[in-house]
Amino acid sequence: MNMKIQVGKIVKAQGIKGEVKLASLIDNTENFKNFRYLYLNEQRTGVVSVRTAGNAAEGLRGLGGFADKEQLPLEEGRFFIDELIGCSVRLNDGTFVGVLDEILQNGSADVYVAVKDGKKILFPFLKDLTIRIDVDAKEILLDKKRFSEVSVDEN
């Protein structure tokens, strides 16, 4: 079964030839060159030189564009958010911090939200904080000293 990930959202019809403008939801728009097709409302649609009537394109406004994950190669050390959600977060001394529940993307560094016993602990994704991420084992290992410096207990 192919997993799909939203890579963009159609924001408007573009020009007079039925093209659409897609707002990217991925950080490396060069990856769009790899896509042979996208899914719009579960309809597989070709990407290369797709031309539709202007009215048909206008009717696509607001639809999300989804691609199979295998069309979006990730660099070493990069992960999809859905692969990280649900990972156990531990410190390098064995302390269980919580389960990753959410990732906030609204600044210079993503903020991870771990939940333990209903309490939220927030910490930024920093290279000097993160020791290892193992999505297969569903575990994130962090440096205890650095964690104590940058984490915030939201409660």
N, C-alpha and C positions, 0 to 999 in steps of 0.2 A: 504494500500500500504506500503510495507516494504522499508524503506530508507536504502541505502547502503553507506558504508564509506570505503575508501581505507585504508587497514591495512598493506599492503606490496606491494613489487614489485619483480617479479621474476628476478634474476640477472644472473642465469646460471643453467645449468643442474648439478646435483651433483651425483658423483659416477657412477656406471655402471648399476644401476637398474632402471633408469628412474625417479629418485627423482629430485626435484628442490630445489635450494637455494633461499629463499625469504628474501629480505631485509625488516626489520620491519619498519613501519611508525607510530607505536604506542609506547608509553613510557613504557608500562608494557607488556613485551613479554609473561608473564605467561598467559595472556588472550588468547593466541593462543590455549591453552589447552581446551578452551570452544568451539572452532569452530568445528562444525560437517561437515561443507562444506564452500567453498569459490566460488566466481564467477570469472571466467577467460573469458574475452570477452563475457560476458552475459551467459556463460555456467556454470551451477552449477556443481561443482566438489567436491567430498568427500575429507576430509582431513586425516582421519584415515587410515593408511597403504595403501595409494594410490601408485600403481606401474604402470609405463608406460614404453614403450620402450624408450631407450636413445635418439633416433632421435626425437621422439615426444616431449620429455622433452626439448631438445635443441631448438625446434621450439617455445617454450613458452617464451623464453628470452625476457625481456622487458615488458611483460604483467603485468598489475596491478592486485593485488588480492583484491577483495572487499568482505565484509561481511555485513550481515544485522545488523543494530545498536543494535537490542535487544540481539545479541550474545556477545556484548561488554559492560559489566556492568561498570558504572563509580562510583567511590567513591564519597561520599558527597562533594559538593563544586567543582567538576570537570565537565567540559562541553566540548562538541564537538565544534570545531571552527565554523562550519556552524550554530550552534545555537546562537552564539554570534554576528556574522556578521549581521548588520542591527539593532542592539540594539541602543536605544537612550542612550547617555552618559550624565549624569547630576551630578552636585555637590550637596552636602547636603544643600546648601543654595537656591537650585532651578535653578541655572544657567545651561543653556543648553550648553554643550561643543560641541556636534556634534553627528553624527551617526557613529558607528563603521564600518569601511570600510575594514580593513585589520589587520591581526595579524602577526607580524614578529617573527619568532622563530630562533634566531641566537645568543643567548648568555645565560647568567645566568637567565635572566627573559624575558618572552615574552614581546614584545613591541606592544602596541595597537595603531592603527592609526584611529583617529576620524576625520571626515570631516564635516565642517560647512561653508556654502557659498563658497565652492571651496577651502577652506584653510584647511591644515592638521595640526592636533595637535597630537603629539606622547607622550605616557606615558607608563611606565613599569607596568606590572601586579605585584603589591605588596600587600601583605596581609594588611599592615597598611594603604594602600591607598583605597582599595576596601571595601565599607561598605556593599553593597548587589548586587547580580546579580540575576535578575529575568528573565529567558529566556521565560517564558510564557507571561509576560508583555512586553518583549523585552526592558528591561531597566537595565542599569548599574549605580549604585549610588556610587560616590566617595567622599572622604573627601577633602573639599576645601583647607584647609591649606596644607595638604600633596601634593595635586595636584599642587599647586603653586610652591612647592619645586622641583618636579620631572618632570613636563611636559615641552615639547619643542614645540614651534611653528615653523614648518618646513619652513614656507614662509618668 
